[in-house]
Amino acid sequence: MTEQQEYFMALRKALKDKGYKVYDGALPPEKTPYPFIYLAGSWHNPTDIKRGTLGMITQVVQVWGTYKMRGTISAICEDVLDTAMSIETTDNYAYKVRLNETEQQIINDDTTNTPLMQGYTSLRVAYSRR
């Protein structure tokens, strides 16, 4: 399993274990109640070194809710960050969230008839083989 996939699966499980509705792949059906978390795109930049592999992963996490849920969205985004930072190892890799390279924003979304807000977290995570 790749470095990115192991981290993705660990993050998804940790967020579900906290009771969040978490989706990936396709957005949930139209009538899904808000708020929910969507694990969006991810990519990684590996670097080969003499003793193995290390690199950086970027994982995008979106928190969707109505415009009346701004405080809730903000709190969930903070919990997403805390949860991401708590993932230090998986079976094959060690991870560390790079706070100085991680970004969070809350933006309006007017793509539906209901005014929505989206919390957007771009996690930058360093990894190395254990």
N, C-alpha and C positions, 0 to 999 in steps of 0.2 A: 504494500500500500504506500502511496506517496506521502511525503511530508504534509502537503496541503490537505490531502484527504483525511489523514489521521486527525489533524487539528480540527477540520470541519466537523467530523463526526463527534469528537470530544465536546466541541462547543455546542452542537445541536443537542446532544444528550444532556449536558449540564443545564441548558436553558429549559428543556422539557422537564427535567427533574425539578426545576423551580416552579413548575406549574404554568409556564407560558405556552401559548399556542404558537408553534414554530412550523414554518413552511419553507420548502426549498424546491428548486426545479421550476414549477409554475406557481404563479400567485394563486391563492385559494379561491374557491367559488365566490361569485358576486355577493351572496347573502351572508358571508362569514362575518360574525360580529367582531367589532373592534374593541380593544387594540389587539394586534397580533404582530409577531416577529416574522420577517422574511429574510432568510439567509440568501443573499444575492451573489454576485460574482466574486470570484477569488482567483488569485494568481500567485505564482511564486518565482523568485529569482535565485536559483541555486548557484553555489560557488564550490568548485572542487578544490580541496586542499589535500595535502599529503596524507593526512590521517582519516579522511572521510569527506563528508558533505556538510555544509552549512549554508545558510541563506536567509532570505526574508520572504514572508508570506504576507499578502494583503487580503483581508477578508472583509467584505462589505456586509453590514447588517442593517436592515431597515426595520423601523418600528412604525406601523401604520395605525392611525386613529383619526377620529373626527376632530375638527378644530376646537371643540370644547374639551378635548382631552390633552391639551398641551402639557400640563403639569405631569400627567400620568406618562405621557410619551417621554418627557425629559427624565423622569425617574427610572423608567425602563431602560433608556439609553445608558444611564449611569450604571444600572445593574448589569447590563450587557458588558460594559467595560470591566466592571469588577469580576464578573464571571470569566471573561476572557483572560484576565490577569491571573486567575486562580488555576488555570490549566498550565501546569509547569512541565508535566511529562505525559507521554503516552507509551505504548509498548516499545516503540523504536526511537523516539525523538524527545529532546528537551526543548521547551519553548519559553520565550520571554516577550511580553508585549512591550513595544517601544513607545512609551507615552509621548515622547517628544515628536514622534512621527505619526501618531494616531489623531484622527480628526473626527469631530462630532458636529453636526448641525441639525437644526430643525427647520424644515421648509414647508411652505404651503403647497398643496397639490389641488389643482382645479380640473383634473381630468375626468371627474365624475360629476353627477348632479349634486352630490353631497360634498360640501367643502371638507377636505381632508388635510391632515398634517402628516408629515413623514419625518421621523427621526432617522438620521443617516449617520452611521458610524463606519469609518474606514479604519479597521484595525491593522497596524503594522506589527508583525510578529517575527522575531528572530528565531531560528531553529538550528539545532545541530543533532547529529546522530548520537544516540546514547552508547 
